[in-house]
Amino acid sequence: MRQMEFKMERTGLLKEGDVLPVTEGKLPSSYYYTLGKAYAMSANYPYAERLKSREGKVVEIKETPKGFFVKVEFEE
């Protein structure tokens, strides 16, 4: 299992246990991932850490002073 953290701007869009698709975006030297219908976005990852799964399960949603963060689990 692999876990990744995504930044979400608004709360109430997701709940723990949701299974959502993930879309991959490419930058010149890295990749980023968008969760569902643009609910949340990942950090940039180098090619060696590229995600193979295209679907993940929300395992945790937390609020911090910097915003809302979603932890998603992937089967890899």
Backbone bond lengths (Angstrom), bond angles and torsions (degrees), N, CA, C in turn:
res aa  C-N    CA-C-N  psi(-1)  N-CA   C-N-CA  omega(-1)  CA-C   N-CA-C  phi
1 M - - - 1.451 - - 1.526 109.59 -
2 R 1.295 115.32 142.60 1.459 121.74 177.19 1.518 108.51 -124.37
3 Q 1.322 117.49 138.12 1.457 121.52 177.32 1.517 109.66 -116.54
4 M 1.326 115.49 140.17 1.456 122.37 176.87 1.514 108.71 -132.11
5 E 1.325 115.59 151.58 1.456 120.18 179.22 1.531 109.36 -107.79
6 F 1.328 115.09 137.07 1.454 122.54 179.40 1.519 108.95 -121.35
7 K 1.326 117.40 145.38 1.467 122.46 178.12 1.520 108.47 -94.72
8 M 1.335 115.56 129.83 1.458 122.30 -179.05 1.529 107.99 -119.22
9 E 1.318 117.45 134.17 1.462 121.65 -177.05 1.523 113.38 -82.83
10 R 1.334 117.09 -31.70 1.473 120.60 -178.54 1.520 110.27 -127.56
11 T 1.309 116.09 146.32 1.457 121.01 178.48 1.532 109.76 -89.98
12 G 1.320 115.79 166.19 1.456 121.08 176.95 1.516 114.69 87.58
13 L 1.321 118.16 -1.93 1.461 120.95 -179.42 1.524 112.04 -84.03
14 L 1.329 116.20 -28.13 1.465 122.05 -176.51 1.511 110.11 -131.84
15 K 1.338 115.04 164.12 1.463 120.36 172.39 1.523 108.17 -139.66
16 E 1.321 115.76 157.67 1.460 120.30 179.53 1.521 109.72 -60.37
17 G 1.320 116.06 137.06 1.458 121.70 -178.88 1.522 113.55 99.83
18 D 1.339 117.70 -15.50 1.472 120.52 177.84 1.523 109.94 -62.96
19 V 1.327 116.49 138.52 1.463 122.15 174.10 1.525 106.18 -108.36
20 L 1.337 116.03 121.45 1.461 121.09 -172.70 1.523 111.70 -129.34
21 P 1.333 115.97 150.70 1.464 119.33 174.67 1.527 110.37 -75.59
22 V 1.325 115.88 156.50 1.460 122.49 178.37 1.524 107.99 -125.12
23 T 1.323 115.89 132.14 1.458 122.02 179.09 1.522 108.78 -107.58
24 E 1.337 115.95 135.60 1.455 121.07 -179.05 1.523 110.71 -96.32
25 G 1.329 115.69 136.15 1.454 121.58 173.79 1.519 108.74 -118.04
26 K 1.331 116.94 148.84 1.467 120.65 -176.38 1.521 110.21 -116.00
27 L 1.328 114.61 131.94 1.456 122.84 171.63 1.528 107.27 -108.88
28 P 1.315 119.34 171.39 1.474 119.42 -177.96 1.529 114.57 -54.64
29 S 1.335 118.38 -35.86 1.470 118.50 -177.52 1.522 113.55 -129.90
30 S 1.328 117.84 12.96 1.466 119.70 -179.57 1.530 110.52 -159.49
31 Y 1.341 114.44 178.29 1.461 122.32 179.29 1.521 109.26 -125.61
32 Y 1.324 116.94 152.72 1.463 122.42 173.11 1.519 107.76 -135.25
33 Y 1.325 116.38 162.34 1.461 120.70 -174.00 1.522 110.64 -131.09
34 T 1.328 114.83 140.55 1.453 122.32 177.81 1.520 108.12 -112.49
35 L 1.309 116.89 130.74 1.458 123.03 -176.46 1.521 110.39 -92.82
36 G 1.325 115.85 124.23 1.464 121.26 177.37 1.517 112.32 59.62
37 K 1.320 116.00 -140.76 1.472 121.98 179.81 1.524 109.63 -88.48
38 A 1.335 115.52 58.56 1.475 123.08 -179.37 1.527 112.17 63.03
39 Y 1.332 117.19 37.39 1.462 121.33 175.99 1.526 110.88 -71.80
40 A 1.328 116.68 -37.97 1.460 121.32 -176.84 1.518 109.05 -154.53
41 M 1.346 115.43 160.99 1.453 120.97 -177.17 1.526 110.57 -132.76
42 S 1.322 115.49 145.81 1.464 120.84 -178.49 1.516 111.20 -88.53
43 A 1.320 114.74 174.80 1.466 121.41 169.15 1.526 107.56 -75.93
44 N 1.313 117.30 179.47 1.465 121.67 175.99 1.528 109.33 -87.52
45 Y 1.334 115.11 139.32 1.462 121.38 -178.53 1.523 109.38 -124.20
46 P 1.351 117.40 138.00 1.469 119.84 176.60 1.527 110.44 -69.91
47 Y 1.325 115.08 166.47 1.459 120.70 -177.30 1.520 112.54 -54.29
48 A 1.328 118.61 -38.43 1.464 122.38 -177.91 1.536 112.39 -63.98
49 E 1.329 117.36 -22.83 1.467 121.53 -179.31 1.532 112.23 -106.85
50 R 1.312 116.60 19.56 1.466 122.17 -178.53 1.530 110.82 -60.38
51 L 1.319 115.70 137.93 1.461 122.66 -178.64 1.530 110.12 -78.28
52 K 1.322 116.68 133.47 1.468 121.17 179.31 1.526 112.08 -95.14
53 S 1.325 117.09 -31.30 1.469 121.95 -178.99 1.519 110.53 -75.06
54 R 1.294 116.77 154.22 1.465 122.00 176.91 1.524 112.02 -118.28
55 E 1.350 115.76 12.06 1.455 121.02 -179.93 1.524 108.49 -151.23
56 G 1.324 116.38 139.71 1.450 119.82 -179.35 1.516 112.29 -142.32
57 K 1.327 115.84 162.62 1.463 122.56 -178.06 1.525 109.45 -111.54
58 V 1.341 116.81 129.81 1.455 122.42 178.36 1.524 108.34 -71.57
59 V 1.344 116.83 122.63 1.462 120.62 -179.60 1.526 112.90 -110.65
60 E 1.336 117.42 -19.69 1.462 119.49 -179.58 1.523 110.20 -158.99
61 I 1.329 115.71 140.88 1.465 122.63 173.01 1.511 106.36 -127.28
62 K 1.332 116.41 126.15 1.461 118.31 -179.66 1.529 110.46 -134.66
63 E 1.326 114.05 150.24 1.454 121.05 177.62 1.520 108.44 -107.98
64 T 1.323 116.12 131.17 1.457 122.21 177.43 1.526 107.83 -127.61
65 P 1.315 118.22 171.72 1.470 119.46 175.83 1.530 112.99 -60.81
66 K 1.333 117.12 -21.63 1.471 121.06 178.74 1.522 113.34 -88.33
67 G 1.324 118.39 -5.39 1.463 121.67 179.49 1.517 112.42 132.08
68 F 1.315 115.18 -162.82 1.465 122.51 -178.61 1.522 109.27 -99.85
69 F 1.332 115.93 136.73 1.446 121.51 179.26 1.528 110.10 -127.05
70 V 1.329 115.30 139.23 1.461 122.68 -177.69 1.514 108.03 -117.30
71 K 1.318 117.01 126.85 1.464 121.72 175.51 1.518 107.46 -99.49
72 V 1.336 115.58 125.12 1.462 121.86 -175.99 1.529 108.75 -120.40
73 E 1.325 115.91 138.99 1.467 122.22 -178.33 1.524 109.07 -107.82
74 F 1.323 115.49 134.34 1.460 122.67 -179.89 1.522 109.78 -122.31
75 E 1.319 117.21 146.07 1.466 121.44 176.35 1.517 108.46 -90.23
76 E 1.315 116.06 103.77 1.472 121.63 178.31 1.498 109.35 -134.31
